[in-house]
Amino acid sequence: MLPEIRQRYNASFTEETYQAFVAQIKEDFPNTLEFRIAETPAFIPKALTQRLVQAGEDIIDVMIQPDFKAKTERAIPADQRVPNEPDTCTLLTLDFAVCKDEQGEYTPQLIEMQGFATLYGYQAYIGDMYKRFFYCPKGFTEYFNGLDRDGYIAELHRLFIGEGNAENTILLEIYPEIQKTRIDFAVTKDLLGIESVCLTKVRKDGRKLYYEKDGRRIDIQRIYNRVIFDDLQNYPDLVTEFKLTDNVDVEWIAHPNWFYRASKFTLPLLNSPFVPKSYFLHELVEYPADLENYVLKPLFSFAGSGVKLHITREDLDAISDKENFLLQRKVNYEPVVESPTGGVKLEIRLMYLWHEGEARPKLITNLSRMSKGEMIGVRFNKNFDWVGGNICFFEE
């Protein structure tokens, strides 16, 4: 996208430096890295940055409407509704494919959105690591809204800890020590002092929650939630004293109900040049004539599970619970990053925080993933190089 910078980066790249880069990450956070890191960050020109920011604002304009919660009530499964939901989505992430429009200009197209956690700690770390090991030009930043690294960490501290103590916030997960994103848990503890606590280790005392460390009872005031209800189904014998749906005195970051409200369920409510047309399957009077240009997505799934890229009318007719499916126009990723072994597709995740009392979420940083496969994701990118997780540096 920025040919001179890309050419200089690729010319300076060596496999030896990349291996040293990965080795240093494994040394800094032993036994935590379980996903592939791309050989390069992405460098984003101003024009595309402006479109990405505008795309986010278009989506947020819908989310702040007074009727948004009413329109998304059906998104929350009855048996998974959690009490004490706030009016705002504390954490918000928006995933965009980098494409080309009819004029040949780079443009973002929304793929997915989540009112849920992502790698807020790790992204600060990996940005620093790319700058430490590889060529990164001046005049580029991974942050937004005038933030630098210190300002970014201050934003995280304000949201996750506030005026309290770090030990009273927990990062809640099921068996955090085996999760694929556990490097983010380790970095979060390093940056903010927040402990990762397994759901099985949370104790209840009336409406109060606590955990134990070094023989001490530590009250839980805030939960940085990483538990997804779908994951609970993978552990049918899991014994917990605390159920996510219990009515307890804690502040959720982000509240589990927003996982469903800000999700694929939201896509048909959006109208923006940066959002591909999406339809609730049960509301379609007739299917689009060009079904080959659409993808079928289950509304209540995570991480690409159940997505069908190639569908027929017979496939759609056979679905009995059409209200639980979404038909979305396909997006054509452009191979915008030039690698030594060919063009690479890019997906950019904008990462927001929404502080209590503020009118809108605040864009603070990003995460990106590179792919040579049919879809973004590990199982579609086996045996490829110059693919995997990374970060974007945006032209200032």
HELIX and SHEET records of a PDB file:
HELIX    1   1 PRO A    3  SER A   12  1                                  10    
HELIX    2   2 GLU A   15  ASP A   28  1                                  14    
HELIX    3   3 LYS A   46  MET A   63  1                                  18    
HELIX    4   4 PHE A   68  LYS A   71  1                                   4    
HELIX    5   5 GLU A   73  ALA A   75  5                                   3    
HELIX    6   6 ALA A   78  GLN A   80  5                                   3    
HELIX    7   7 TYR A  120  PHE A  133  1                                  14    
HELIX    8   8 ARG A  149  PHE A  160  1                                  12    
HELIX    9   9 ALA A  166  ASN A  168  5                                   3    
HELIX   10  10 PRO A  176  ILE A  178  5                                   3    
HELIX   11  11 ARG A  182  LEU A  192  1                                  11    
HELIX   12  12 LEU A  199  LYS A  201  5                                   3    
HELIX   13  13 PHE A  229  LEU A  232  1                                   4    
HELIX   14  14 PRO A  256  ARG A  261  1                                   6    
HELIX   15  15 LYS A  264  LEU A  269  5                                   6    
HELIX   16  16 LEU A  281  GLU A  283  5                                   3    
HELIX   17  17 LEU A  291  ASN A  293  5                                   3    
HELIX   18  18 ARG A  313  ASP A  317  1                                   5    
HELIX   19  19 LYS A  322  ASN A  324  5                                   3    
HELIX   20  20 VAL A  378  PHE A  380  5                                   3    
SHEET    1   A 3 ALA A  42  ILE A  44  0                                        
SHEET    2   A 3 CYS A 392  GLU A 395  1                                        
SHEET    3   A 3 PHE A 140  THR A 141 -1                                        
SHEET    1   B 4 TYR A 106  GLN A 114  0                                        
SHEET    2   B 4 LEU A  91  LYS A 100 -1                                        
SHEET    3   B 4 GLY A 342  LEU A 353 -1                                        
SHEET    4   B 4 VAL A 337  SER A 339 -1                                        
SHEET    1   C 5 TYR A 106  GLN A 114  0                                        
SHEET    2   C 5 LEU A  91  LYS A 100 -1                                        
SHEET    3   C 5 GLY A 342  LEU A 353 -1                                        
SHEET    4   C 5 LYS A 362  SER A 371 -1                                        
SHEET    5   C 5 GLY A 388  ASN A 390 -1                                        
SHEET    1   D 4 GLU A 195  CYS A 198  0                                        
SHEET    2   D 4 THR A 169  GLU A 173  1                                        
SHEET    3   D 4 ARG A 222  ASN A 225  1                                        
SHEET    4   D 4 GLU A 251  ILE A 253  1                                        
SHEET    1   E 3 ARG A 203  ASP A 205  0                                        
SHEET    2   E 3 LYS A 208  LYS A 213 -1                                        
SHEET    3   E 3 ARG A 216  ASP A 219 -1                                        
SHEET    1   F 3 SER A 278  PHE A 280  0                                        
SHEET    2   F 3 PHE A 325  ARG A 329 -1                                        
SHEET    3   F 3 TYR A 294  PRO A 298 -1                                        
END                                                                             
